[in-house]
């Protein structure tokens, strides 16, 4: 299965709790960190929920 790299580019400060929990579920706890996940619909949904805080790294 394909891999996808996600990088947190904006702070989680003053964000709703559900968005903070989504970032935690993705493994993003600090700014400018990159994590790699399988490209599944569940992961895509989490990325879509916090798309204003993260970017996809090629």
PyMOL Python script that loads the backbone (N, CA, C, O; Angstrom):
from pymol import cmd

cmd.read_pdbstr("""\
ATOM      1  N   UNK A   1       0.841  -1.183   0.000  1.00  0.00           N
ATOM      2  CA  UNK A   1       0.000   0.000   0.000  1.00  0.00           C
ATOM      3  C   UNK A   1       0.885   1.245   0.000  1.00  0.00           C
ATOM      4  O   UNK A   1       1.994   1.233   0.535  1.00  0.00           O
ATOM      5  N   UNK A   2       0.385   2.304  -0.600  1.00  0.00           N
ATOM      6  CA  UNK A   2       1.142   3.549  -0.714  1.00  0.00           C
ATOM      7  C   UNK A   2       1.295   4.227   0.639  1.00  0.00           C
ATOM      8  O   UNK A   2       0.462   4.072   1.533  1.00  0.00           O
ATOM      9  N   UNK A   3       2.368   4.972   0.764  1.00  0.00           N
ATOM     10  CA  UNK A   3       2.634   5.728   1.992  1.00  0.00           C
ATOM     11  C   UNK A   3       2.349   7.201   1.728  1.00  0.00           C
ATOM     12  O   UNK A   3       2.412   7.666   0.590  1.00  0.00           O
ATOM     13  N   UNK A   4       2.033   7.927   2.798  1.00  0.00           N
ATOM     14  CA  UNK A   4       1.782   9.359   2.706  1.00  0.00           C
ATOM     15  C   UNK A   4       2.513  10.030   3.864  1.00  0.00           C
ATOM     16  O   UNK A   4       2.439   9.562   5.000  1.00  0.00           O
ATOM     17  N   UNK A   5       3.216  11.124   3.582  1.00  0.00           N
ATOM     18  CA  UNK A   5       3.932  11.874   4.617  1.00  0.00           C
ATOM     19  C   UNK A   5       3.161  13.146   4.924  1.00  0.00           C
ATOM     20  O   UNK A   5       2.751  13.876   4.022  1.00  0.00           O
ATOM     21  N   UNK A   6       2.971  13.398   6.210  1.00  0.00           N
ATOM     22  CA  UNK A   6       2.192  14.555   6.654  1.00  0.00           C
ATOM     23  C   UNK A   6       3.071  15.402   7.563  1.00  0.00           C
ATOM     24  O   UNK A   6       3.756  14.877   8.440  1.00  0.00           O
ATOM     25  N   UNK A   7       3.047  16.717   7.349  1.00  0.00           N
ATOM     26  CA  UNK A   7       3.838  17.647   8.144  1.00  0.00           C
ATOM     27  C   UNK A   7       2.925  18.681   8.778  1.00  0.00           C
ATOM     28  O   UNK A   7       2.070  19.255   8.104  1.00  0.00           O
ATOM     29  N   UNK A   8       3.103  18.923  10.074  1.00  0.00           N
ATOM     30  CA  UNK A   8       2.331  19.962  10.756  1.00  0.00           C
ATOM     31  C   UNK A   8       3.007  21.298  10.501  1.00  0.00           C
ATOM     32  O   UNK A   8       4.188  21.466  10.805  1.00  0.00           O
ATOM     33  N   UNK A   9       2.257  22.262   9.937  1.00  0.00           N
ATOM     34  CA  UNK A   9       2.834  23.549   9.574  1.00  0.00           C
ATOM     35  C   UNK A   9       2.250  24.713  10.371  1.00  0.00           C
ATOM     36  O   UNK A   9       2.791  25.818  10.327  1.00  0.00           O
ATOM     37  N   UNK A  10       1.164  24.488  11.095  1.00  0.00           N
ATOM     38  CA  UNK A  10       0.577  25.533  11.926  1.00  0.00           C
ATOM     39  C   UNK A  10       0.377  25.001  13.334  1.00  0.00           C
ATOM     40  O   UNK A  10       0.251  23.797  13.554  1.00  0.00           O
ATOM     41  N   UNK A  11       0.350  25.931  14.280  1.00  0.00           N
ATOM     42  CA  UNK A  11       0.256  25.575  15.683  1.00  0.00           C
ATOM     43  C   UNK A  11      -1.123  25.031  16.042  1.00  0.00           C
ATOM     44  O   UNK A  11      -2.123  25.353  15.400  1.00  0.00           O
ATOM     45  N   UNK A  12      -1.154  24.198  17.084  1.00  0.00           N
ATOM     46  CA  UNK A  12      -2.394  23.644  17.591  1.00  0.00           C
ATOM     47  C   UNK A  12      -2.989  24.501  18.695  1.00  0.00           C
ATOM     48  O   UNK A  12      -4.066  24.191  19.205  1.00  0.00           O
ATOM     49  N   UNK A  13      -2.304  25.577  19.074  1.00  0.00           N
ATOM     50  CA  UNK A  13      -2.779  26.452  20.145  1.00  0.00           C
ATOM     51  C   UNK A  13      -4.088  27.122  19.712  1.00  0.00           C
ATOM     52  O   UNK A  13      -4.217  27.578  18.576  1.00  0.00           O
ATOM     53  N   UNK A  14      -5.034  27.173  20.615  1.00  0.00           N
ATOM     54  CA  UNK A  14      -6.368  27.769  20.422  1.00  0.00           C
ATOM     55  C   UNK A  14      -7.183  27.051  19.352  1.00  0.00           C
ATOM     56  O   UNK A  14      -8.030  27.668  18.706  1.00  0.00           O
ATOM     57  N   UNK A  15      -6.942  25.767  19.159  1.00  0.00           N
ATOM     58  CA  UNK A  15      -7.743  24.957  18.245  1.00  0.00           C
ATOM     59  C   UNK A  15      -8.721  24.132  19.064  1.00  0.00           C
ATOM     60  O   UNK A  15      -8.452  23.848  20.231  1.00  0.00           O
ATOM     61  N   UNK A  16      -9.848  23.742  18.485  1.00  0.00           N
ATOM     62  CA  UNK A  16     -10.806  22.900  19.210  1.00  0.00           C
ATOM     63  C   UNK A  16     -10.186  21.568  19.629  1.00  0.00           C
ATOM     64  O   UNK A  16      -9.241  21.081  19.009  1.00  0.00           O
ATOM     65  N   UNK A  17     -10.734  21.000  20.683  1.00  0.00           N
ATOM     66  CA  UNK A  17     -10.192  19.766  21.251  1.00  0.00           C
ATOM     67  C   UNK A  17     -10.199  18.624  20.240  1.00  0.00           C
ATOM     68  O   UNK A  17      -9.262  17.826  20.213  1.00  0.00           O
ATOM     69  N   UNK A  18     -11.238  18.530  19.408  1.00  0.00           N
ATOM     70  CA  UNK A  18     -11.284  17.431  18.445  1.00  0.00           C
ATOM     71  C   UNK A  18     -10.161  17.532  17.418  1.00  0.00           C
ATOM     72  O   UNK A  18      -9.656  16.507  16.960  1.00  0.00           O
ATOM     73  N   UNK A  19      -9.760  18.748  17.047  1.00  0.00           N
ATOM     74  CA  UNK A  19      -8.644  18.905  16.117  1.00  0.00           C
ATOM     75  C   UNK A  19      -7.327  18.534  16.792  1.00  0.00           C
ATOM     76  O   UNK A  19      -6.458  17.941  16.153  1.00  0.00           O
ATOM     77  N   UNK A  20      -7.163  18.870  18.063  1.00  0.00           N
ATOM     78  CA  UNK A  20      -5.961  18.490  18.792  1.00  0.00           C
ATOM     79  C   UNK A  20      -5.864  16.969  18.902  1.00  0.00           C
ATOM     80  O   UNK A  20      -4.784  16.398  18.750  1.00  0.00           O
ATOM     81  N   UNK A  21      -6.996  16.320  19.165  1.00  0.00           N
ATOM     82  CA  UNK A  21      -7.004  14.866  19.259  1.00  0.00           C
ATOM     83  C   UNK A  21      -6.698  14.219  17.912  1.00  0.00           C
ATOM     84  O   UNK A  21      -6.047  13.176  17.855  1.00  0.00           O
ATOM     85  N   UNK A  22      -7.166  14.834  16.834  1.00  0.00           N
ATOM     86  CA  UNK A  22      -6.870  14.313  15.496  1.00  0.00           C
ATOM     87  C   UNK A  22      -5.376  14.418  15.203  1.00  0.00           C
ATOM     88  O   UNK A  22      -4.787  13.488  14.651  1.00  0.00           O
ATOM     89  N   UNK A  23      -4.758  15.545  15.568  1.00  0.00           N
ATOM     90  CA  UNK A  23      -3.314  15.681  15.386  1.00  0.00           C
ATOM     91  C   UNK A  23      -2.568  14.629  16.203  1.00  0.00           C
ATOM     92  O   UNK A  23      -1.592  14.048  15.729  1.00  0.00           O
ATOM     93  N   UNK A  24      -3.030  14.384  17.435  1.00  0.00           N
ATOM     94  CA  UNK A  24      -2.410  13.350  18.263  1.00  0.00           C
ATOM     95  C   UNK A  24      -2.540  11.979  17.604  1.00  0.00           C
ATOM     96  O   UNK A  24      -1.592  11.193  17.606  1.00  0.00           O
ATOM     97  N   UNK A  25      -3.709  11.695  17.042  1.00  0.00           N
ATOM     98  CA  UNK A  25      -3.933  10.402  16.395  1.00  0.00           C
ATOM     99  C   UNK A  25      -3.027  10.228  15.178  1.00  0.00           C
ATOM    100  O   UNK A  25      -2.620   9.113  14.853  1.00  0.00           O
ATOM    101  N   UNK A  26      -2.718  11.334  14.511  1.00  0.00           N
ATOM    102  CA  UNK A  26      -1.801  11.281  13.371  1.00  0.00           C
ATOM    103  C   UNK A  26      -0.341  11.193  13.823  1.00  0.00           C
ATOM    104  O   UNK A  26       0.543  10.909  13.014  1.00  0.00           O
ATOM    105  N   UNK A  27      -0.088  11.432  15.101  1.00  0.00           N
ATOM    106  CA  UNK A  27       1.277  11.384  15.612  1.00  0.00           C
ATOM    107  C   UNK A  27       1.995  12.708  15.513  1.00  0.00           C
ATOM    108  O   UNK A  27       3.221  12.757  15.619  1.00  0.00           O
ATOM    109  N   UNK A  28       1.251  13.789  15.312  1.00  0.00           N
ATOM    110  CA  UNK A  28       1.850  15.120  15.186  1.00  0.00           C
ATOM    111  C   UNK A  28       1.685  15.863  16.505  1.00  0.00           C
ATOM    112  O   UNK A  28       0.583  16.287  16.853  1.00  0.00           O
ATOM    113  N   UNK A  29       2.781  16.017  17.236  1.00  0.00           N
ATOM    114  CA  UNK A  29       2.722  16.671  18.533  1.00  0.00           C
ATOM    115  C   UNK A  29       3.501  17.972  18.586  1.00  0.00           C
ATOM    116  O   UNK A  29       3.305  18.773  19.500  1.00  0.00           O
ATOM    117  N   UNK A  30       4.384  18.196  17.618  1.00  0.00           N
ATOM    118  CA  UNK A  30       5.161  19.430  17.574  1.00  0.00           C
ATOM    119  C   UNK A  30       5.163  19.986  16.158  1.00  0.00           C
ATOM    120  O   UNK A  30       4.969  19.253  15.188  1.00  0.00           O
ATOM    121  N   UNK A  31       5.381  21.265  16.057  1.00  0.00           N
ATOM    122  CA  UNK A  31       5.398  21.958  14.783  1.00  0.00           C
ATOM    123  C   UNK A  31       6.553  21.458  13.910  1.00  0.00           C
ATOM    124  O   UNK A  31       7.628  21.136  14.417  1.00  0.00           O
ATOM    125  N   UNK A  32       6.327  21.396  12.617  1.00  0.00           N
ATOM    126  CA  UNK A  32       7.314  20.998  11.605  1.00  0.00           C
ATOM    127  C   UNK A  32       7.768  19.552  11.717  1.00  0.00           C
ATOM    128  O   UNK A  32       8.820  19.204  11.181  1.00  0.00           O
ATOM    129  N   UNK A  33       7.014  18.706  12.393  1.00  0.00           N
ATOM    130  CA  UNK A  33       7.329  17.283  12.444  1.00  0.00           C
ATOM    131  C   UNK A  33       6.663  16.594  11.255  1.00  0.00           C
ATOM    132  O   UNK A  33       5.583  16.987  10.814  1.00  0.00           O
ATOM    133  N   UNK A  34       7.322  15.568  10.753  1.00  0.00           N
ATOM    134  CA  UNK A  34       6.796  14.797   9.619  1.00  0.00           C
ATOM    135  C   UNK A  34       6.567  13.364  10.084  1.00  0.00           C
ATOM    136  O   UNK A  34       7.437  12.758  10.709  1.00  0.00           O
ATOM    137  N   UNK A  35       5.393  12.829   9.773  1.00  0.00           N
ATOM    138  CA  UNK A  35       5.094  11.432  10.066  1.00  0.00           C
ATOM    139  C   UNK A  35       4.663  10.748   8.775  1.00  0.00           C
ATOM    140  O   UNK A  35       4.187  11.393   7.840  1.00  0.00           O
ATOM    141  N   UNK A  36       4.836   9.435   8.740  1.00  0.00           N
ATOM    142  CA  UNK A  36       4.487   8.659   7.553  1.00  0.00           C
ATOM    143  C   UNK A  36       3.412   7.645   7.925  1.00  0.00           C
ATOM    144  O   UNK A  36       3.531   6.937   8.925  1.00  0.00           O
ATOM    145  N   UNK A  37       2.354   7.583   7.104  1.00  0.00           N
ATOM    146  CA  UNK A  37       1.238   6.675   7.333  1.00  0.00           C
ATOM    147  C   UNK A  37       0.889   5.959   6.039  1.00  0.00           C
ATOM    148  O   UNK A  37       1.266   6.387   4.948  1.00  0.00           O
ATOM    149  N   UNK A  38       0.160   4.859   6.187  1.00  0.00           N
ATOM    150  CA  UNK A  38      -0.433   4.206   5.015  1.00  0.00           C
ATOM    151  C   UNK A  38      -1.512   5.124   4.445  1.00  0.00           C
ATOM    152  O   UNK A  38      -2.203   5.813   5.195  1.00  0.00           O
ATOM    153  N   UNK A  39      -1.653   5.134   3.148  1.00  0.00           N
ATOM    154  CA  UNK A  39      -2.649   5.989   2.496  1.00  0.00           C
ATOM    155  C   UNK A  39      -3.994   5.268   2.481  1.00  0.00           C
ATOM    156  O   UNK A  39      -4.353   4.626   1.494  1.00  0.00           O
ATOM    157  N   UNK A  40      -4.737   5.380   3.591  1.00  0.00           N
ATOM    158  CA  UNK A  40      -6.047   4.752   3.722  1.00  0.00           C
ATOM    159  C   UNK A  40      -7.123   5.824   3.809  1.00  0.00           C
ATOM    160  O   UNK A  40      -6.809   6.981   4.090  1.00  0.00           O
ATOM    161  N   UNK A  41      -8.378   5.471   3.577  1.00  0.00           N
ATOM    162  CA  UNK A  41      -9.460   6.453   3.699  1.00  0.00           C
ATOM    163  C   UNK A  41      -9.564   7.062   5.107  1.00  0.00           C
ATOM    164  O   UNK A  41      -9.920   8.232   5.247  1.00  0.00           O
ATOM    165  N   UNK A  42      -9.258   6.282   6.138  1.00  0.00           N
ATOM    166  CA  UNK A  42      -9.323   6.801   7.507  1.00  0.00           C
ATOM    167  C   UNK A  42      -8.273   7.897   7.724  1.00  0.00           C
ATOM    168  O   UNK A  42      -8.568   8.942   8.303  1.00  0.00           O
ATOM    169  N   UNK A  43      -7.060   7.649   7.258  1.00  0.00           N
ATOM    170  CA  UNK A  43      -5.997   8.640   7.394  1.00  0.00           C
ATOM    171  C   UNK A  43      -6.318   9.869   6.559  1.00  0.00           C
ATOM    172  O   UNK A  43      -6.101  10.995   7.008  1.00  0.00           O
ATOM    173  N   UNK A  44      -6.832   9.670   5.350  1.00  0.00           N
ATOM    174  CA  UNK A  44      -7.219  10.796   4.498  1.00  0.00           C
ATOM    175  C   UNK A  44      -8.294  11.648   5.169  1.00  0.00           C
ATOM    176  O   UNK A  44      -8.270  12.874   5.065  1.00  0.00           O
ATOM    177  N   UNK A  45      -9.234  11.003   5.856  1.00  0.00           N
ATOM    178  CA  UNK A  45     -10.272  11.736   6.569  1.00  0.00           C
ATOM    179  C   UNK A  45      -9.706  12.568   7.700  1.00  0.00           C
ATOM    180  O   UNK A  45     -10.136  13.701   7.913  1.00  0.00           O
ATOM    181  N   UNK A  46      -8.735  12.012   8.437  1.00  0.00           N
ATOM    182  CA  UNK A  46      -8.104  12.770   9.522  1.00  0.00           C
ATOM    183  C   UNK A  46      -7.332  13.966   8.963  1.00  0.00           C
ATOM    184  O   UNK A  46      -7.378  15.059   9.527  1.00  0.00           O
ATOM    185  N   UNK A  47      -6.633  13.756   7.866  1.00  0.00           N
ATOM    186  CA  UNK A  47      -5.886  14.850   7.240  1.00  0.00           C
ATOM    187  C   UNK A  47      -6.849  15.927   6.759  1.00  0.00           C
ATOM    188  O   UNK A  47      -6.567  17.117   6.895  1.00  0.00           O
ATOM    189  N   UNK A  48      -7.974  15.521   6.201  1.00  0.00           N
ATOM    190  CA  UNK A  48      -8.963  16.477   5.716  1.00  0.00           C
ATOM    191  C   UNK A  48      -9.535  17.316   6.857  1.00  0.00           C
ATOM    192  O   UNK A  48      -9.842  18.494   6.671  1.00  0.00           O
ATOM    193  N   UNK A  49      -9.677  16.718   8.024  1.00  0.00           N
ATOM    194  CA  UNK A  49     -10.235  17.436   9.173  1.00  0.00           C
ATOM    195  C   UNK A  49      -9.309  18.549   9.647  1.00  0.00           C
ATOM    196  O   UNK A  49      -9.781  19.593  10.097  1.00  0.00           O
ATOM    197  N   UNK A  50      -8.007  18.341   9.554  1.00  0.00           N
ATOM    198  CA  UNK A  50      -7.043  19.341  10.012  1.00  0.00           C
ATOM    199  C   UNK A  50      -6.217  19.872   8.841  1.00  0.00           C
ATOM    200  O   UNK A  50      -5.043  20.200   9.011  1.00  0.00           O
ATOM    201  N   UNK A  51      -6.813  19.957   7.673  1.00  0.00           N
ATOM    202  CA  UNK A  51      -6.071  20.341   6.470  1.00  0.00           C
ATOM    203  C   UNK A  51      -5.506  21.757   6.537  1.00  0.00           C
ATOM    204  O   UNK A  51      -4.562  22.073   5.813  1.00  0.00           O
ATOM    205  N   UNK A  52      -6.063  22.614   7.392  1.00  0.00           N
ATOM    206  CA  UNK A  52      -5.548  23.971   7.546  1.00  0.00           C
ATOM    207  C   UNK A  52      -4.322  24.016   8.461  1.00  0.00           C
ATOM    208  O   UNK A  52      -3.675  25.058   8.567  1.00  0.00           O
ATOM    209  N   UNK A  53      -3.997  22.912   9.119  1.00  0.00           N
ATOM    210  CA  UNK A  53      -2.848  22.841  10.031  1.00  0.00           C
ATOM    211  C   UNK A  53      -1.700  22.001   9.491  1.00  0.00           C
ATOM    212  O   UNK A  53      -0.577  22.093   9.986  1.00  0.00           O
ATOM    213  N   UNK A  54      -1.974  21.182   8.482  1.00  0.00           N
ATOM    214  CA  UNK A  54      -0.956  20.257   7.968  1.00  0.00           C
ATOM    215  C   UNK A  54      -0.773  20.419   6.473  1.00  0.00           C
ATOM    216  O   UNK A  54      -1.573  21.059   5.790  1.00  0.00           O
ATOM    217  N   UNK A  55       0.293  19.828   5.988  1.00  0.00           N
ATOM    218  CA  UNK A  55       0.535  19.765   4.543  1.00  0.00           C
ATOM    219  C   UNK A  55       1.058  18.364   4.230  1.00  0.00           C
ATOM    220  O   UNK A  55       1.604  17.687   5.101  1.00  0.00           O
ATOM    221  N   UNK A  56       0.888  17.943   2.988  1.00  0.00           N
ATOM    222  CA  UNK A  56       1.384  16.639   2.547  1.00  0.00           C
ATOM    223  C   UNK A  56       2.729  16.847   1.887  1.00  0.00           C
ATOM    224  O   UNK A  56       2.864  17.664   0.976  1.00  0.00           O
ATOM    225  N   UNK A  57       3.731  16.102   2.351  1.00  0.00           N
ATOM    226  CA  UNK A  57       5.100  16.214   1.850  1.00  0.00           C
ATOM    227  C   UNK A  57       5.313  15.140   0.800  1.00  0.00           C
ATOM    228  O   UNK A  57       4.964  13.979   1.011  1.00  0.00           O
ATOM    229  N   UNK A  58       5.870  15.517  -0.298  1.00  0.00           N
ATOM    230  CA  UNK A  58       6.153  14.569  -1.386  1.00  0.00           C
ATOM    231  C   UNK A  58       7.498  13.944  -1.208  1.00  0.00           C
ATOM    232  O   UNK A  58       7.909  13.120  -2.025  1.00  0.00           O
TER     233      UNK A  58
END
""", "prot")
cmd.dss("prot")
cmd.show_as("cartoon", "prot")
cmd.util.cbc("prot")
cmd.orient("prot")
